[in-house]
Amino acid sequence: MDIIELSTVLDTEVQFFVSYRVGERHQWRRAVQGDLIRAFAYVGETGEVTDWRGVPDAGELAAGLPAELDDSEDAGGSLLISEADVARVAGGWSIDPTTLDGQPAPGRLRVAAADSD
């Protein structure tokens, strides 16, 4: 189940974040009630943006994303995204996971299990 389907089923906003240090792969997605609002994926080894859908919000701009993606950034240009940027975007959208040390949960935990087929 992807975040679009999950946000439809839960009738709420669903966010997805990935940061993989080895290959410098960083990604985030945001869906609200079945609509994909934003998707971004970046591979640091090549500098390639592999997914760019929607318009960056203020949190993404503060993390260093440009307002629009140009050809030089898409093809390994000057764009640099790090694990700290992923956490910064998460904090702008909801909660920066690097700040959770010993903090109580802000609400009910929602967990989803995907089918294995």
C-alpha positions as CSV (number, residue, x, y, z in Angstrom):
1,M,0.0,0.0,0.0
2,D,1.5,3.4,-0.9
3,I,0.9,6.7,0.9
4,I,-1.8,7.8,-1.5
5,E,-3.9,4.7,-0.9
6,L,-3.1,4.8,2.8
7,S,-4.1,8.5,3.1
8,T,-7.4,7.6,1.4
9,V,-8.1,4.7,3.7
10,L,-7.2,6.7,6.8
11,D,-8.9,9.8,5.5
12,T,-6.0,11.9,6.7
13,E,-2.5,13.1,5.8
14,V,0.3,10.6,5.4
15,Q,4.0,11.4,5.1
16,F,6.9,9.3,4.1
17,F,10.6,10.0,4.6
18,V,13.8,8.1,3.6
19,S,17.4,8.8,4.3
20,Y,20.0,6.3,3.3
21,R,23.5,7.4,4.1
22,V,25.4,4.8,2.1
23,G,24.1,5.8,-1.3
24,E,23.0,9.3,-0.2
25,R,19.4,8.5,-1.2
26,H,16.9,10.9,0.3
27,Q,13.2,11.0,-0.3
28,W,10.0,12.4,1.0
29,R,6.3,12.3,0.0
30,R,3.2,13.8,1.3
31,A,-0.4,12.8,0.5
32,V,-3.6,14.2,1.9
33,Q,-6.9,12.3,1.7
34,G,-5.8,10.4,-1.5
35,D,-4.1,13.3,-3.3
36,L,-0.3,13.3,-3.7
37,I,0.7,16.8,-2.7
38,R,4.5,16.5,-2.9
39,A,7.1,14.0,-3.9
40,F,10.9,14.4,-4.0
41,A,13.7,11.9,-4.4
42,Y,17.4,12.5,-4.7
43,V,20.5,10.3,-5.3
44,G,23.6,12.0,-3.9
45,E,26.1,9.6,-5.7
46,T,24.9,11.0,-9.0
47,G,23.3,14.3,-7.9
48,E,20.2,13.2,-9.7
49,V,16.7,14.2,-8.7
50,T,14.6,11.1,-9.5
51,D,11.2,12.4,-8.4
52,W,9.8,15.9,-8.3
53,R,6.1,16.3,-8.2
54,G,4.2,19.2,-6.7
55,V,5.5,22.5,-5.5
56,P,8.1,22.8,-2.7
57,D,6.7,24.5,0.4
58,A,8.5,26.9,2.8
59,G,10.1,24.0,4.7
60,E,11.6,22.5,1.6
61,L,12.8,25.9,0.4
62,A,14.4,26.4,3.9
63,A,16.2,23.0,3.5
64,G,17.8,24.3,0.2
65,L,15.5,23.1,-2.5
66,P,14.9,25.6,-5.4
67,A,11.3,26.7,-6.1
68,E,11.6,25.0,-9.5
69,L,13.8,22.3,-10.8
70,D,15.9,23.2,-13.8
71,D,17.8,20.9,-16.1
72,S,21.2,21.3,-14.4
73,E,19.8,20.3,-11.0
74,D,17.9,17.3,-12.5
75,A,21.0,16.1,-14.3
76,G,23.5,16.1,-11.4
77,G,23.9,19.9,-11.0
78,S,24.4,22.0,-8.0
79,L,21.6,20.6,-5.7
80,L,22.9,18.9,-2.5
81,I,20.5,17.2,-0.1
82,S,21.5,15.5,3.1
83,E,20.0,13.5,5.9
84,A,19.7,16.7,7.9
85,D,17.6,18.2,5.2
86,V,15.2,15.2,5.3
87,A,14.8,15.8,9.1
88,R,14.3,19.5,8.5
89,V,11.5,18.9,6.0
90,A,9.9,16.3,8.4
91,G,10.0,19.0,11.1
92,G,8.4,21.5,8.8
93,W,5.6,19.1,7.9
94,S,5.1,17.5,11.3
95,I,7.9,16.3,13.6
96,D,11.7,16.3,13.2
97,P,12.6,12.7,14.3
98,T,16.0,13.9,15.6
99,T,14.2,15.8,18.3
100,L,12.3,12.8,19.7
101,D,14.8,11.7,22.3
102,G,12.7,10.9,25.4
103,Q,9.7,12.9,24.2
104,P,6.2,11.5,24.7
105,A,4.1,10.8,21.5
106,P,2.0,13.8,20.5
107,G,-1.0,11.6,19.7
108,R,-2.3,8.2,19.0
109,L,0.1,6.0,17.0
110,R,-1.2,4.7,13.7
111,V,0.4,1.7,12.2
112,A,-0.3,0.1,8.9
113,A,0.8,-3.4,7.6
114,A,1.2,-4.1,3.9
115,D,0.1,-7.3,2.2
116,S,3.1,-9.5,1.4
117,D,1.9,-10.5,-2.1
